[in-house]
Every structure is written in structure tokens, then in C-alpha cells.
Amino acid sequence: MEKSERLRSIPSVDQVLQCNELSEVRKIVAHPILVSCVRGSIEQVRSEFLHNHDLSSDNVLDRIVNSVNTAIQSQAKQSLRPVINATGIILHTNLGRAPLAHLAIERMRAAAAYTNLELDLESGKRNRRAANVMQLLAMATGAEDALVVNNCAAATVLVLQSLASGREVIISRGHLVEIGGGFRLPDVFKSAGVILREVGTTNRTYCSDYHDAISPTTGAIIQVHHSNFAQIGFVTEPSLRELVTSLEDRPFPIIHDIGSGSLYDLSKFGLNEPCVKESIHLGADVCMFSGDKLFGGPQCGIIVGKKRWLERLQSNPIVRALRVDKVTLGALEATTEIHLSGQAFRQLPVLQMLSISPQELLSRCKGLHHKLSAGVKNRIGLVDCESFVGGGTSPGQGLRSYALSVEGTNLDFISKSLRSGPRAIMGRLTENRLLLDLRTIDACDLEYVASRLEELLSDVES
Ligand SMILES: *Cc1c(COP(=O)(O)O)cnc(C)c1O
């Protein structure tokens, strides 16, 4: 049949919409979604006709209706689905960073109804938004006051704009970083309306470099945590302590952009991350960090520091545009309470996963391997590997861990199939093996992981 004739056989959008086979779907699917699926299916058939000259034009309508039904079914699936994280990357940005503590999830549920967000229940009068949460955060970090915005990127812009707009902000050339997602500090400075005053060199900056740059137009000094990269070799930068003690009578603030936001010294796990409490203790005027990295809470940007500077942030009109919702505040309050109660390593999933011992991981790994049938075990090894904190923290600092390693061909297919089951399992695919790292898999999910491996590997050829 001629190409033009076959193209003419394609029904119109209206003809497809009217056909009987879609009468049920018409009742349950919103009209614009249905129209968009019909258009997509018609386009697909048209393009098949254009590229494949042998394709018959019989049953065109049936083909389109089938493809509409498939499209509707896949749309109906919830798009944000729970994932079992077998990557071994604890703060996996693509998987939503920190999983929350049970208490935080309960508190989110409660906050979703009416809640005393801006109300003092005792006096019945309006109160500062979530005043109690800010108090808890100040207490947990040892700061005078706290403020919460949408994320740490927003916190950085707010702090720079409120404290140093139109003035110079001194920063080491070694700190002019790109955090990810195109968030580059020089651009952030520009959008906050502050003037960048670079000092030192990429690898070496001294306290005196900062001192030499101070002038009546200085608005602030900022130190930015390296987060996602490491410098080794001929490298120097002044510690926060040196900077703070050498500038005791400063009229401007020293800002510490920490990002990762640990409240603990993590060096016993081999991690070299700044500690928020220590920065505050050393005398940083303002510190900011993400709520959903090592703090282990919901996505937000937490700003802590001296009252006189935080008041300036509060009075910036932009703060209203950056505020977080009551559900986030509920989770944040619970997370902060857990830190204050001394239970963080027991109750916050991020810190639990960080601190599981290699022996415990080995025993879980053996347990998982043991659940598999002999045939499947043949294709799966038990290997030691490295897990990572992720989320732009601790680059190159691995944590010793154990994984099941699927080897052989077909790894792309297997990893895709693991992601597409009733519950998605996300592993770490390397050149010649698929790793399922035990560190980030919740112990309750091991049974399910075993059953999926069994299903998939007993009928996939190696
Ligand atoms: C991660 C990070 C940010 C950005 O934090 P978000 O909460 O993702 O916006 C900013 N600064 C530093 C140093 C970081 O590590």
C-alpha cells in the first residue's frame, strides 16, 4: 500500500476518543490526560508508518486503542514510589537524600491537619512561626537563635543578601565551589547583590590574606565547606578558629556555609566532616547547613548563629518567600528532639546506616545469601565493597561494607527488572557486576530483596 494511503488510514483524535473500546476509560480518566495519550499513540503509529514501509494498515484503530490503554495504565501508577536503596550511598540525591525517623514521619502526619503553627496555645495569641522548633534547633547546636528556609542554597542567598548586600564578601579562591545542579558560588554572590572579594589561591590561603582584604566596604567573610571535592598535597587554609580569634572586634559577621550539617565528630567512622556545634562554639556568627544531609531530617536549610545577625535575616522580606511548610516543620521538630535526647545514632536512619559495623553488615549479607536457592547462589557472590555518605559530602571517604554481587551478562536487564517490580530495588551497577550493598538496605526489606533475586535469576540465562 502507498505511504500516503496508509497515513490516511490513521483515525483522527476525535474518532479514537469516541470509539467504544475506550468507553470505560473515558469515565475514569480526566479528559485532557486521555486526549494527550490518544495524541501520543496516534503520533507513534504515524511515525511507524513513515519508517517501516512493510507495516500493514490493518487494525490501525485497535493498535492505537491498545497503546492508549497501556499509556493510561502506566500514568495511573504513582510516580513517586518507595525505593529500596541498595546503592550503598546513604544520602543519595536521586533517592531523596535522608530517609526520616519513624517519629518524624508520625509528626508529619499529625501536622498535616490543623496545627498551632503560628499560635501560642496558652495565650491564644499569634506567635512567631514554629517558635518552639527554632528554640530546639538553637539548643541542639549551642547557638543563640535559629531560622529555617527551604534548603541550604536558599539559606546561602538569604544570608548573603541580608547581611552584605552592596558590600564586599571576602572568600578564599579555594572556596569558590560549584555545589551541584549548577549552584555556583560566584553566581550566587551576584544574585544576592554582594561583591565578590576573592583572596588567596586555589590551594593556599592564609589568615593574612583575609586581613589584607578588609576595608570599610567589607560586609562579611564566608568560609564554605568543600563538601563534594577534596584537595590534597600543597594545601593550606586558616581554620575557623584562627580566623575568628584574629578578628575579635570585627563589625561584620564571619559566615560558615557547612552544607553537610553533622552535629557530631564523625572521625571515628573515618569521615572528615565539620561539626556544627564546634563552629558555633568557636565563634562563627552564622552557620548554615542542609536539614536532609547528615542532620538526618527533612529537606530544609537551617541557619543558626548570633541573634543580632539572625534578626537581620528575619526582617528581609524575601524570608517569607523561602519559608517551609508545617509538615516539614513537624519532621524537623521530631528530628531535633531525637538529637537532643541523645538517641540520634539509634533513631535517625542516616546515622544508623553510617555507624553499622562491618561485622554486622557481613552477617546480614550472609543471611541474605543464605535465603537464596542453590541455582541462584551460583550467580551471586558475597563481596566486600565501599559504601559512601553521598549527598555531596565526604568525597573519596569510603565506609567498609559488604554486598551481594550479581555477575555475568544481562546485568542491565537485571538491574532494570529489579527497579520495575512492585517495590523498586536500586543497586549499584559497575562495569562487570551489579552490587547490592547491605549498608543502605533496611533489615525489614531483606526478605523482599531475596524473593526478587530468586524470581529474576532463576529464569534469566547467565
Ligand atoms: C549541599 C550544600 C549546599 C546546598 O544544600 P541544599 O540543601 O541542597 O540546597 C550548600 N552549601 C554546601 C557547602 C553544601 O554542601
The ligand as a MOL file (V3000), in Angstrom:
LIG
                    3D

  0  0  0     0  0            999 V3000
M  V30 BEGIN CTAB
M  V30 COUNTS 15 15 0 0 0
M  V30 BEGIN ATOM
M  V30 1 C 24.8080 20.6550 49.9060 0
M  V30 2 C 25.3650 22.0130 50.1110 0
M  V30 3 C 24.5870 23.1500 49.8360 0
M  V30 4 C 23.2210 23.0430 49.2360 0
M  V30 5 O 22.3280 22.4970 50.0940 0
M  V30 6 P 20.8320 22.1800 49.6240 0
M  V30 7 O 20.1360 21.9120 50.8900 0
M  V30 8 O 20.9280 21.0380 48.6870 0
M  V30 9 O 20.3220 23.4030 48.9430 0
M  V30 10 C 25.1450 24.3870 50.0910 0
M  V30 11 N 26.3960 24.5200 50.5740 0
M  V30 12 C 27.1700 23.4400 50.8450 0
M  V30 13 C 28.5520 23.6560 51.3720 0
M  V30 14 C 26.6680 22.1570 50.6280 0
M  V30 15 O 27.4200 21.0890 50.9150 0
M  V30 END ATOM
M  V30 BEGIN BOND
M  V30 1 1 1 2
M  V30 2 1 2 3
M  V30 3 2 2 14
M  V30 4 1 3 4
M  V30 5 2 3 10
M  V30 6 1 4 5
M  V30 7 1 5 6
M  V30 8 2 6 7
M  V30 9 1 6 8
M  V30 10 1 6 9
M  V30 11 1 10 11
M  V30 12 2 11 12
M  V30 13 1 12 13
M  V30 14 1 12 14
M  V30 15 1 14 15
M  V30 END BOND
M  V30 END CTAB
M  END
